[in-house]
């Protein structure tokens, strides 16, 4: 069979199965997390064949979803995953190193997210935040009776000083949401890093299972930022902080974004340091238990991990320990 024709058939088959799974999986408890790796089959197909095969499958899946449900859903699925499928399909073939994989995957996800947000504003005639604010106002105005009863109860319990109208309450909620706007860019960056990295790693694991030859990546316990990257982060953070002190326009958003990104990256590096020492000092502890401990530290002790990550970048803790070891 002609290889191009075979690739087209594979694209159509994977697209059909993936479209069905995207509809079903969100409603299945536990399995709904699989939606986060939905682009993997297209990335794998693009790496095994050619990137165009993965894109063809993605476009077919988008067309199926658009025809059965809503055109914007199909469009959103294609736009959100197109850069990631192209980038990782090409990068896996070129056998880049881990840091390059992460940066390229995160950049692709961030680009597609920004395009999707802009497309949303074109389709809807308003930004995402304006759409959410409008939805809050509409919800409260259409449930005036229930809202009034709730406010009366709060007043009786002295939880509020005086009753307020649904419109006033909506503006209070929207005002609270506006306080989180400066953190949106950092949330997008962190989401892009996580989403892109997960899909990259799962795609590589799948390709290895299929017998595809790949370059080896370092274990997570050995991972660290490239030389100079940590100082670069700190320098950008200092510049952003000075801009905030000088009250320069939008530098508060830049500062929050860089601070959040630095915190996340150094906490991951700190987690790698913890994993390294757990492998040495807790080798008899089951791997799954060590993973649970590491996950608990990431959730409940982020400052400890951030501190470890910074110390690792400055003093090379793992390298120093291996040099000191007899």
QUIBEL-V411079 format. One record per residue. N is the residue number from 1. RES is the residue in one letter. PHI is phi in whole degrees, 0 to 359 (999 if undefined). D_CENTER is the distance of its C-alpha to the mean C-alpha in Angstrom with 2 decimals. Layout:
# QUIBEL-V411079
n	res	phi	d_center
N	RES	PHI	D_CENTER
N	RES	PHI	D_CENTER
This chain:
# QUIBEL-V411079
n	res	phi	d_center
1	X	999	39.39
2	X	303	38.11
3	X	298	34.74
4	X	294	33.39
5	X	295	34.64
6	X	296	33.11
7	X	295	29.69
8	X	296	30.09
9	X	298	31.08
10	X	298	28.14
11	X	299	25.79
12	X	295	27.55
13	X	294	27.54
14	X	296	23.85
15	X	297	23.06
16	X	296	25.34
17	X	296	24.08
18	X	295	20.37
19	X	297	21.31
20	X	296	23.26
21	X	296	20.58
22	X	297	18.03
23	X	280	20.80
24	X	275	21.88
25	X	303	18.96
26	X	301	17.54
27	X	262	21.05
28	X	254	21.42
29	X	304	20.64
30	X	73	18.71
31	X	291	18.29
32	X	295	16.02
33	X	291	12.99
34	X	297	13.98
35	X	302	12.62
36	X	294	9.10
37	X	249	11.18
38	X	303	13.36
39	X	288	13.40
40	X	306	14.78
41	X	302	18.42
42	X	286	18.43
43	X	294	17.06
44	X	298	19.70
45	X	297	22.32
46	X	295	21.71
47	X	285	22.02
48	X	286	25.10
49	X	261	26.83
50	X	217	25.75
51	X	307	22.63
52	X	296	24.66
53	X	292	24.93
54	X	296	21.21
55	X	295	21.10
56	X	300	24.22
57	X	298	22.79
58	X	297	19.72
59	X	295	22.20
60	X	298	24.54
61	X	299	21.94
62	X	297	21.10
63	X	296	24.86
64	X	298	25.51
65	X	294	22.97
66	X	293	24.30
67	X	286	27.89
68	X	279	27.61
69	X	248	25.45
70	X	213	24.68
71	X	304	24.52
72	X	293	21.50
73	X	298	19.50
74	X	298	20.54
75	X	297	19.86
76	X	296	16.31
77	X	298	15.55
78	X	291	17.08
79	X	296	15.63
80	X	293	11.95
81	X	249	12.54
82	X	304	15.58
83	X	300	14.41
84	X	293	12.17
85	X	297	15.23
86	X	297	17.66
87	X	297	16.06
88	X	288	15.47
89	X	301	18.78
90	X	288	20.57
91	X	295	19.03
92	X	296	19.85
93	X	295	23.34
94	X	276	23.74
95	X	58	22.74
96	X	284	20.84
97	X	274	20.15
98	X	299	17.03
99	X	297	16.13
100	X	295	16.74
101	X	304	14.57
102	X	297	11.52
103	X	297	12.46
104	X	293	13.28
105	X	294	10.26
106	X	296	7.96
107	X	298	10.90
108	X	295	11.21
109	X	294	7.92
110	X	298	8.75
111	X	300	12.27
112	X	295	11.91
113	X	294	10.15
114	X	296	13.04
115	X	296	15.52
116	X	295	14.64
117	X	296	15.09
118	X	292	18.30
119	X	297	19.45
120	X	300	19.05
121	X	294	21.32
122	X	292	23.77
123	X	293	24.00
124	X	268	24.30
125	X	77	26.19
126	X	202	24.08
127	X	287	20.74
128	X	299	18.08
129	X	295	19.39
130	X	297	22.93
131	X	295	22.24
132	X	296	20.97
133	X	298	23.98
134	X	296	26.31
135	X	295	25.11
136	X	295	25.84
137	X	298	29.25
138	X	294	30.10
139	X	297	29.20
140	X	290	31.37
141	X	290	34.19
142	X	271	34.40
143	X	232	34.62
144	X	299	37.17
145	X	298	39.42
146	X	297	36.84
147	X	296	35.41
148	X	298	38.97
149	X	297	39.74
150	X	295	36.68
151	X	294	37.64
152	X	298	41.24
153	X	296	40.22
154	X	299	38.15
155	X	295	41.21
156	X	296	43.53
157	X	274	41.43
158	X	61	41.42
159	X	279	37.61
160	X	228	38.00
161	X	287	40.95
162	X	209	41.71
163	X	299	40.54
164	X	233	38.26
165	X	279	37.82
166	X	303	34.76
167	X	296	34.32
168	X	294	34.44
169	X	297	32.01
170	X	300	29.52
171	X	292	29.84
172	X	296	29.29
173	X	298	26.02
174	X	296	24.87
175	X	298	26.04
176	X	294	23.95
177	X	295	20.80
178	X	297	21.78
179	X	293	21.65
180	X	269	17.84
181	X	303	17.60
182	X	301	17.67
183	X	270	14.44
184	X	298	12.52
185	X	303	12.00
186	X	293	10.69
187	X	297	8.22
188	X	295	7.08
189	X	296	7.27
190	X	294	5.54
191	X	301	2.29
192	X	297	3.86
193	X	298	5.23
194	X	292	3.89
195	X	297	3.69
196	X	294	6.55
197	X	294	8.22
198	X	301	8.54
199	X	293	10.00
200	X	295	12.06
201	X	294	13.51
202	X	294	14.36
203	X	297	15.88
204	X	295	17.96
205	X	299	19.11
206	X	297	20.16
207	X	296	22.00
208	X	296	23.77
209	X	297	24.90
210	X	273	26.32
211	X	88	28.25
212	X	282	26.45
213	X	282	27.27
214	X	231	24.37
215	X	288	24.51
216	X	283	23.83
217	X	253	20.90
218	X	295	21.59
219	X	295	21.00
220	X	300	18.31
221	X	294	21.30
222	X	258	22.46
223	X	287	19.31
224	X	205	19.64
225	X	297	18.83
226	X	300	21.30
227	X	304	24.56
228	X	91	24.49
229	X	294	20.73
230	X	297	21.06
231	X	295	24.06
232	X	297	22.37
233	X	301	19.63
234	X	295	22.50
235	X	296	24.57
236	X	296	22.04
237	X	297	21.57
238	X	295	25.39
239	X	298	25.85
240	X	297	23.46
241	X	293	25.35
242	X	298	28.68
243	X	298	27.69
244	X	293	26.89
245	X	297	30.30
246	X	278	32.00
247	X	60	30.50
248	X	286	29.23
249	X	299	27.56
250	X	67	23.75
251	X	287	23.65
252	X	293	22.62
253	X	294	19.29
254	X	299	19.06
255	X	296	20.02
256	X	299	17.51
257	X	295	14.66
258	X	294	16.08
259	X	297	16.98
260	X	295	13.60
261	X	295	12.12
262	X	299	15.31
263	X	300	15.20
264	X	294	11.83
265	X	295	13.00
266	X	289	16.47
267	X	292	15.60
268	X	294	13.99
269	X	294	17.19
270	X	297	19.26
271	X	295	17.94
272	X	296	19.00
273	X	296	22.36
274	X	300	22.80
275	X	299	22.12
276	X	300	24.67
277	X	286	27.33
278	X	294	26.81
279	X	297	27.50
280	X	278	30.69
281	X	266	31.91
282	X	233	30.73
283	X	297	31.28
284	X	278	33.30
285	X	281	30.56
286	X	305	28.75
287	X	303	25.39
288	X	297	23.75
289	X	290	25.24
290	X	297	24.05
291	X	295	20.46
292	X	296	21.02
293	X	298	22.50
294	X	298	19.67
295	X	297	17.13
296	X	295	19.60
297	X	296	19.88
298	X	296	16.18
299	X	277	16.37
300	X	258	19.94
301	X	227	20.77
302	X	297	18.01
303	X	295	20.84
304	X	299	22.60
305	X	292	19.74
306	X	299	19.19
307	X	298	22.97
308	X	298	23.10
309	X	297	20.49
310	X	292	22.59
311	X	299	25.80
312	X	297	24.63
313	X	293	23.91
314	X	275	27.35
315	X	252	29.56
316	X	54	28.00
317	X	303	28.60
318	X	294	28.07
319	X	295	30.30
320	X	297	32.89
321	X	295	33.04
322	X	294	33.63
323	X	289	36.33
324	X	282	38.04
325	X	294	38.04
326	X	294	41.61
